[in-house]
Amino acid sequence: MELSASFNVNLSSISSPSLASARSINLIIPIVTRTPPSASLLLCRASLHAANSPQLTEIGKKAVEDPQVFELSSLTALSPLDGRYWGKVKDLAPFVSEYALIRFRVLVEVKWLIKLSRIPQVEEVPSFSDEAESYMLRLVEEFSMDDALEVKKIERVTNHDVKAVEYFLKQKCQSHPEVTKVLEFFHFACTSEDINNLAHGLMLKEALNTVLLPVMDNLIKAICKMAKDNAHIPMLSRTHGQPATPTTLGKEMAIFVARLSRERRQISQVTLFGKFAGAVGNYNAHLVAYPDVHWSKVAEEFVESLGLSFNPYVTQIEPHDYMATLFHSIIQFNNILMDFDRDIWGYISLGYFKQITKAGEVGSSTMPHKVNPIDFENSEGNLGKANGGLSHLSMKLPISRWQRDLTDSTVLRNMGEGLGHSLLAYRSALQGIAKLEVSYGFGAYDIPSVNEARLSEDLDDSWEVLAEPIQTVMRRYGIPEPYEKLKHLTRGRAMTRESIREFIQGLELPEKAKADLLKLTPHSYIGAAADLAKAVDNLTDMVNGIDVL
């Protein structure tokens, strides 16, 4: 048996943005009864009856009647990278945008035709004069936004982006007396992926070498400076959020220098591959047309002439394994930086760092006193967004059905997203670090950003951290149950200098050992931390601009 109850709820008195356009909700609750009765189940089904919204209707009407209202701009861009954050990431655009993809396709097509002219067996494409080669190379060097728009115009007819590039080049070279004779050798024996995979490899190479790696280097150097400047400043460690053996602020920064430097080197050592073997990787069409040419050797020479490494074992596509390796390495760099962002955020929260305030800026819409660590928060958020996109790329790209499906094509168009959010995060972190360097006070006085008094206060309140060195020295001199005795003394108890000194005085230790323990304070018990921080330069030799892809 099934029963149901229907209710109509008036929403006119409910203030909720999500229900702003609704007048009522009709609730239908069927009551399903089974045997035994204790198994009865109540199910609720709700439908939202929306009233017409004059405001939304008007916006929709404008969009339909005047599409230019929503033409792409910083206000209408779907991605904040192309809107709000454009100024911070636009230097990636020449390398990972649609324009860049078209330009690098043009480069590959032009250089392939020039390569054909240098193969003796391909008599139909004689060697070009210097002037003819220069003419074609200028098409690449002077490739403009108008040229890219012309390619897109051709694509509207062909519905094929690579074929549009071929037709564009034929149009451009039709008037040249030498090149016009060999127009049909543009795109000779190529599949689209021969062109695309090399273009994508070159896009990555240039984006990394020109933009991303230099910013990574600047970031590592900035943290390195923090390490050296604060090498001697003692700081209470926290493990599990609780007071632990002291360190120095600089040494903790040096850890990030070491981790980021290692990962940066991994990124620069990834080999970028390219293929140029035709429709399914076997040079089928090449060998039918010119059976006496050693096409695999020609392909290897051509790919390597572009600055990429040759992959001889491919299907229609280069399998993208190197991209997965590269993106995973960037993800790991980003994870380490996220760890840094969170640590600095925590140190700011503890009062260890001061931040620059800027006239006119607002920290909170309701709390006037706020100076928030927004740069490190923005960095953390964008690192997560970057890693989400890069993770999908690295997981999806190596997988393609049989000899090829098209799923990699649409995904590869999103390389700029993951790299863009990474770049935005790096620059946000750098901006945050810059605010920590010097905090400007009134007049001409500069106040160091590190609040040493606040760090000292935490150390003064944590004398229990000396339990570790005391029990270690007790072990050396054979005092029984040293750990247990210090645990009984300190665990869960507030220790003071006096209580610690009293315990040390009561130990049966050699006088020198006892004197050394009595000299210890939480401030001085830092081990080799200061030396480790000062030596951090030894870790950064790899980021002097010499390691590129």
ABEGO torsion letter per residue (X at the ends): XBBBBBBBBBAAABBBAAAAABABBBBBBBBBBBOBAAABBBBBBBBBBBBBBAAAAAAAAAAAABAAAABBBAAABABAAABAAAAAAAAAAAAABAAAAAAAAAAAAAAAAAAAAABAABAABBBBBAAAAAAAAAAAAABBAAAAAAAAAAAAAAGBAAAAAAAAAAAAAAABAAAAAAAAABGBGBBAAAAAAAAAAAAAAAAAAAAAAAAAAAAAAAAAAAAAAAAABBBBBBBGGBBBBBBBAAAAAAAAAAAAAAAAAAAAABBBBBBBAEAAGAGAAAAAABAABBAAAAAAAAAAAAGBBBBABBBABBAGAAAAAAAAAAAAAAAAAAAAAAAAAAAAAAGABBBBBBBGBBABAABAABBBBAAAAAAAAAAAAAAAAAAAAAAAAABBBEAEBAAAAAAAAAAAAAAAAAAAAAAAAAAAAAAAABBBBBEABBBBABBAAAAAAAAAABAAAAAAAAAAAAAAAGBBGAAAAAAAAABGBBBBAAAAAAAAAABBBBAAAAAAAAABBAAABAEAAAAAAAAAAAAAAAAAGABBX
